[in-house]
Amino acid sequence: MLAVEPQIIETYVATGQVQLVFRPVLNHDERSLLTSEAAACALEQNQFWPMHELLFQRQRDVWFAAEDDLPALMRSYAEEIGLDLATFDACVDASEARALVQALDAEQRQRGIRVQPIFEISDQRLIGFQSFETFQRIIDNQ
């Protein structure tokens, strides 16, 4: 998706034709929860998308890190994208972001979404990675 995402943003989001919404799916236990929480805390500082991009770029590092090392890894990513670390730490410590991503995941599961990526364009649901041309065809035919 990351290879296609910039094209979608440039062609459709930047022109106001499409709104890109990310909803977490916690399908990798604690790893999903901690990465989603870090992204939600980045959102508090208007840096969701940079954190989102970094997390996807570093999936391998996240996957192979020991679970006990994940909080420090998320904090290092927060620092890398320039977040105020005191604000980030307070967000994580408050657990409100964690509760939010758990609620969003529960909502997704109620809608039958348990895997990722899932794309919804109007009433059409696409499962798995798609080409830009697939998105273009569906969006342009709306």
MIDOSE-1310 file (N, C-alpha, C; in nm, 2 decimals, decimal comma, always signed):
residues 142
mlav	+0,08/-0,12/+0,00/+0,00/+0,00/+0,00/+0,09/+0,13/+0,00; +0,20/+0,12/+0,07/+0,28/+0,24/+0,08/+0,33/+0,29/-0,06; +0,35/+0,20/-0,15/+0,39/+0,24/-0,28/+0,28/+0,31/-0,36; +0,16/+0,26/-0,33/+0,04/+0,32/-0,39/-0,02/+0,44/-0,32
epqi	+0,00/+0,44/-0,19/-0,05/+0,55/-0,11/-0,02/+0,69/-0,15; +0,11/+0,72/-0,19/+0,14/+0,85/-0,23/+0,06/+0,89/-0,36; +0,04/+0,80/-0,45/-0,04/+0,83/-0,57/-0,18/+0,86/-0,54; -0,24/+0,78/-0,44/-0,38/+0,81/-0,40/-0,39/+0,94/-0,34
iety	-0,29/+0,98/-0,25/-0,29/+1,11/-0,18/-0,28/+1,22/-0,29; -0,19/+1,21/-0,38/-0,16/+1,31/-0,47/-0,28/+1,33/-0,57; -0,34/+1,22/-0,62/-0,44/+1,22/-0,72/-0,58/+1,25/-0,66; -0,61/+1,20/-0,54/-0,75/+1,20/-0,49/-0,76/+1,28/-0,36
vatg	-0,67/+1,25/-0,26/-0,68/+1,32/-0,13/-0,65/+1,47/-0,14; -0,54/+1,50/-0,21/-0,50/+1,64/-0,22/-0,60/+1,73/-0,29; -0,68/+1,66/-0,38/-0,78/+1,73/-0,46/-0,91/+1,74/-0,39; -0,92/+1,67/-0,28/-1,05/+1,67/-0,20/-1,15/+1,57/-0,25
qvql	-1,11/+1,48/-0,34/-1,21/+1,38/-0,39/-1,23/+1,27/-0,29; -1,12/+1,24/-0,22/-1,12/+1,12/-0,13/-1,07/+1,16/+0,01; -1,12/+1,09/+0,11/-1,07/+1,11/+0,24/-1,01/+0,98/+0,28; -0,88/+0,98/+0,32/-0,81/+0,86/+0,36/-0,82/+0,85/+0,51
vfrp	-0,87/+0,73/+0,55/-0,89/+0,71/+0,69/-0,82/+0,58/+0,73; -0,75/+0,58/+0,83/-0,68/+0,46/+0,88/-0,75/+0,41/+1,01; -0,78/+0,28/+1,01/-0,84/+0,22/+1,13/-0,76/+0,10/+1,17; -0,72/+0,10/+1,30/-0,63/-0,01/+1,34/-0,71/-0,15/+1,35
vlnh	-0,63/-0,25/+1,32/-0,68/-0,39/+1,33/-0,57/-0,46/+1,42; -0,61/-0,50/+1,54/-0,51/-0,55/+1,63/-0,50/-0,70/+1,61; -0,43/-0,74/+1,50/-0,43/-0,88/+1,47/-0,29/-0,94/+1,50; -0,20/-0,87/+1,56/-0,07/-0,92/+1,60/-0,04/-0,90/+1,75
ders	-0,14/-0,92/+1,83/-0,13/-0,91/+1,97/-0,07/-0,78/+2,02; +0,03/-0,79/+2,11/+0,09/-0,68/+2,18/+0,16/-0,59/+2,08; +0,21/-0,64/+1,97/+0,28/-0,56/+1,87/+0,18/-0,46/+1,80; +0,07/-0,52/+1,76/-0,03/-0,43/+1,70/-0,08/-0,32/+1,80
llts	-0,10/-0,36/+1,92/-0,15/-0,27/+2,02/-0,05/-0,16/+2,05; +0,07/-0,19/+2,07/+0,18/-0,09/+2,10/+0,20/+0,00/+1,98; +0,21/-0,05/+1,86/+0,23/+0,03/+1,74/+0,11/+0,12/+1,71; -0,01/+0,07/+1,73/-0,13/+0,15/+1,71/-0,14/+0,26/+1,82
eaaa	-0,10/+0,23/+1,94/-0,10/+0,32/+2,05/+0,00/+0,43/+2,02; +0,12/+0,40/+1,97/+0,22/+0,50/+1,93/+0,17/+0,59/+1,82; +0,10/+0,53/+1,73/+0,04/+0,62/+1,62/-0,06/+0,71/+1,67; -0,15/+0,66/+1,76/-0,25/+0,74/+1,82/-0,19/+0,86/+1,90
cale	-0,08/+0,83/+1,97/-0,02/+0,93/+2,05/+0,05/+1,03/+1,96; +0,10/+0,98/+1,85/+0,16/+1,08/+1,75/+0,05/+1,17/+1,69; -0,07/+1,11/+1,68/-0,18/+1,19/+1,63/-0,21/+1,31/+1,72; -0,19/+1,30/+1,85/-0,21/+1,41/+1,94/-0,12/+1,53/+1,91
qnqf	-0,01/+1,50/+1,84/+0,09/+1,60/+1,80/+0,08/+1,62/+1,64; -0,03/+1,59/+1,58/-0,05/+1,60/+1,44/+0,06/+1,53/+1,36; +0,10/+1,42/+1,41/+0,21/+1,34/+1,34/+0,17/+1,20/+1,31; +0,04/+1,17/+1,30/+0,00/+1,03/+1,27/+0,06/+0,98/+1,15
wpmh	+0,05/+1,05/+1,04/+0,10/+0,99/+0,91/+0,25/+0,97/+0,91; +0,33/+1,06/+0,96/+0,47/+1,03/+0,97/+0,50/+0,90/+1,05; +0,43/+0,89/+1,16/+0,45/+0,77/+1,25/+0,40/+0,64/+1,17; +0,29/+0,65/+1,11/+0,23/+0,54/+1,03/+0,33/+0,50/+0,93
ellf	+0,39/+0,59/+0,85/+0,48/+0,56/+0,75/+0,61/+0,49/+0,81; +0,66/+0,55/+0,92/+0,78/+0,49/+0,98/+0,75/+0,35/+1,03; +0,64/+0,33/+1,09/+0,60/+0,20/+1,14/+0,60/+0,09/+1,03; +0,54/+0,13/+0,92/+0,53/+0,04/+0,80/+0,67/+0,02/+0,74
qrqr	+0,76/+0,12/+0,74/+0,89/+0,10/+0,69/+0,97/+0,01/+0,78; +0,94/+0,01/+0,91/+1,02/-0,06/+1,01/+0,95/-0,19/+1,06; +0,86/-0,24/+0,98/+0,78/-0,36/+1,03/+0,87/-0,47/+1,07; +0,97/-0,49/+1,00/+1,06/-0,61/+1,03/+1,13/-0,59/+1,17
dvwf	+1,17/-0,46/+1,19/+1,23/-0,43/+1,32/+1,13/-0,45/+1,44; +1,01/-0,41/+1,41/+0,90/-0,42/+1,52/+0,87/-0,57/+1,54; +0,87/-0,65/+1,43/+0,83/-0,79/+1,44/+0,93/-0,87/+1,52; +1,06/-0,84/+1,49/+1,17/-0,92/+1,55/+1,22/-0,86/+1,69
aaed	+1,17/-0,75/+1,73/+1,20/-0,69/+1,86/+1,14/-0,78/+1,97; +1,21/-0,79/+2,08/+1,15/-0,86/+2,20/+1,03/-0,77/+2,25; +0,93/-0,84/+2,29/+0,81/-0,76/+2,34/+0,85/-0,66/+2,44; +0,94/-0,69/+2,53/+0,98/-0,60/+2,64/+1,05/-0,48/+2,59
dlpa	+1,11/-0,49/+2,46/+1,18/-0,38/+2,40/+1,09/-0,29/+2,32; +0,96/-0,33/+2,30/+0,88/-0,25/+2,21/+0,84/-0,11/+2,26; +0,81/-0,09/+2,39/+0,79/+0,05/+2,43/+0,90/+0,14/+2,40; +1,03/+0,10/+2,43/+1,14/+0,18/+2,40/+1,16/+0,20/+2,25
lmrs	+1,13/+0,11/+2,17/+1,14/+0,12/+2,03/+1,04/+0,22/+1,98; +0,91/+0,22/+2,03/+0,81/+0,31/+1,99/+0,85/+0,45/+2,03; +0,91/+0,47/+2,15/+0,96/+0,60/+2,19/+1,07/+0,65/+2,10; +1,16/+0,56/+2,06/+1,27/+0,60/+1,97/+1,21/+0,65/+1,83
yaee	+1,10/+0,58/+1,79/+1,04/+0,63/+1,67/+0,97/+0,77/+1,69; +0,92/+0,79/+1,80/+0,86/+0,92/+1,83/+0,96/+1,02/+1,83; +1,08/+0,99/+1,89/+1,19/+1,09/+1,88/+1,23/+1,11/+1,74; +1,24/+1,01/+1,66/+1,29/+1,02/+1,52/+1,21/+1,11/+1,44
igld	+1,07/+1,11/+1,46/+0,99/+1,19/+1,38/+0,97/+1,33/+1,44; +1,04/+1,36/+1,55/+1,04/+1,49/+1,61/+0,92/+1,52/+1,71; +0,86/+1,42/+1,77/+0,76/+1,44/+1,87/+0,82/+1,49/+2,00; +0,74/+1,57/+2,07/+0,78/+1,61/+2,20/+0,76/+1,48/+2,29
latf	+0,88/+1,44/+2,34/+0,88/+1,31/+2,41/+0,80/+1,31/+2,54; +0,80/+1,42/+2,61/+0,72/+1,43/+2,74/+0,57/+1,42/+2,71; +0,53/+1,48/+2,60/+0,39/+1,47/+2,56/+0,36/+1,33/+2,52; +0,45/+1,27/+2,44/+0,43/+1,13/+2,39/+0,42/+1,03/+2,51
dacv	+0,52/+1,05/+2,60/+0,52/+0,96/+2,72/+0,39/+0,98/+2,81; +0,35/+1,10/+2,82/+0,22/+1,12/+2,90/+0,10/+1,06/+2,83; +0,10/+1,06/+2,70/-0,01/+1,00/+2,62/-0,01/+0,85/+2,65; +0,11/+0,79/+2,64/+0,12/+0,64/+2,66/+0,09/+0,61/+2,80
dase	+0,14/+0,68/+2,89/+0,11/+0,65/+3,04/-0,03/+0,67/+3,07; -0,11/+0,76/+3,01/-0,25/+0,78/+3,04/-0,34/+0,66/+2,99; -0,29/+0,59/+2,90/-0,36/+0,47/+2,84/-0,49/+0,50/+2,77; -0,52/+0,63/+2,75/-0,63/+0,67/+2,67/-0,62/+0,63/+2,52
aral	-0,50/+0,64/+2,47/-0,48/+0,60/+2,33/-0,50/+0,45/+2,31; -0,45/+0,38/+2,41/-0,46/+0,23/+2,41/-0,61/+0,20/+2,41; -0,69/+0,26/+2,50/-0,83/+0,23/+2,50/-0,90/+0,27/+2,37; -0,86/+0,38/+2,31/-0,91/+0,42/+2,18/-0,89/+0,32/+2,07
vqal	-0,76/+0,27/+2,06/-0,73/+0,17/+1,95/-0,80/+0,04/+1,98; -0,82/+0,00/+2,10/-0,89/-0,12/+2,14/-1,04/-0,10/+2,10; -1,10/+0,01/+2,12/-1,24/+0,04/+2,08/-1,25/+0,04/+1,93; -1,16/+0,10/+1,86/-1,16/+0,10/+1,71/-1,15/-0,04/+1,66
daeq	-1,06/-0,12/+1,72/-1,04/-0,26/+1,67/-1,17/-0,34/+1,70; -1,24/-0,32/+1,81/-1,36/-0,38/+1,84/-1,47/-0,35/+1,74; -1,47/-0,22/+1,70/-1,57/-0,17/+1,60/-1,54/-0,24/+1,46; -1,41/-0,25/+1,43/-1,37/-0,32/+1,30/-1,42/-0,46/+1,30
rqrg	-1,40/-0,53/+1,41/-1,43/-0,67/+1,43/-1,58/-0,69/+1,42; -1,66/-0,60/+1,47/-1,81/-0,60/+1,46/-1,85/-0,59/+1,31; -1,77/-0,52/+1,23/-1,80/-0,51/+1,09/-1,74/-0,62/+1,01; -1,68/-0,72/+1,08/-1,63/-0,84/+1,00/-1,49/-0,82/+0,96
irvq	-1,42/-0,72/+1,00/-1,28/-0,69/+0,96/-1,19/-0,74/+1,06; -1,11/-0,84/+1,03/-1,02/-0,90/+1,12/-0,88/-0,91/+1,07; -0,86/-0,87/+0,94/-0,73/-0,88/+0,88/-0,70/-0,74/+0,81; -0,58/-0,73/+0,76/-0,55/-0,61/+0,70/-0,46/-0,64/+0,58
pife	-0,45/-0,56/+0,48/-0,52/-0,44/+0,46/-0,66/-0,46/+0,40; -0,76/-0,38/+0,44/-0,89/-0,37/+0,39/-0,91/-0,23/+0,34; -0,97/-0,21/+0,23/-1,00/-0,08/+0,18/-1,15/-0,07/+0,15; -1,21/+0,03/+0,19/-1,35/+0,05/+0,16/-1,37/+0,18/+0,09
isdq	-1,43/+0,17/-0,03/-1,46/+0,28/-0,12/-1,61/+0,27/-0,14; -1,68/+0,37/-0,08/-1,83/+0,37/-0,08/-1,87/+0,24/-0,02; -1,95/+0,16/-0,10/-2,00/+0,03/-0,05/-1,92/-0,09/-0,10; -1,80/-0,06/-0,15/-1,71/-0,17/-0,20/-1,60/-0,19/-0,11
rlig	-1,57/-0,32/-0,07/-1,47/-0,36/+0,02/-1,36/-0,44/-0,06; -1,24/-0,39/-0,06/-1,13/-0,46/-0,12/-1,04/-0,52/-0,01; -1,00/-0,65/-0,03/-0,92/-0,72/+0,06/-0,78/-0,74/+0,00; -0,68/-0,70/+0,08/-0,54/-0,72/+0,03/-0,49/-0,60/-0,04
fqsf	-0,36/-0,60/-0,07/-0,30/-0,49/-0,15/-0,36/-0,49/-0,29; -0,37/-0,36/-0,34/-0,43/-0,34/-0,47/-0,34/-0,24/-0,55; -0,35/-0,25/-0,68/-0,27/-0,16/-0,76/-0,34/-0,02/-0,76; -0,27/+0,08/-0,80/-0,32/+0,21/-0,81/-0,44/+0,21/-0,92
etfq	-0,42/+0,13/-1,02/-0,52/+0,13/-1,13/-0,65/+0,07/-1,08; -0,65/-0,02/-0,98/-0,77/-0,07/-0,92/-0,84/+0,04/-0,84; -0,77/+0,11/-0,76/-0,83/+0,22/-0,69/-0,88/+0,33/-0,78; -0,80/+0,36/-0,88/-0,84/+0,46/-0,98/-0,97/+0,42/-1,05
riid	-0,98/+0,30/-1,09/-1,11/+0,25/-1,16/-1,23/+0,27/-1,07; -1,21/+0,22/-0,95/-1,33/+0,23/-0,85/-1,36/+0,37/-0,82; -1,26/+0,45/-0,78/-1,29/+0,59/-0,74/-1,35/+0,67/-0,86; -1,29/+0,65/-0,98/-1,34/+0,73/-1,09/-1,48/+0,69/-1,14
nq	-1,52/+0,57/-1,10/-1,66/+0,53/-1,14/-1,76/+0,56/-1,03; -1,72/+0,63/-0,93/-1,82/+0,67/-0,82/-1,91/+0,78/-0,86
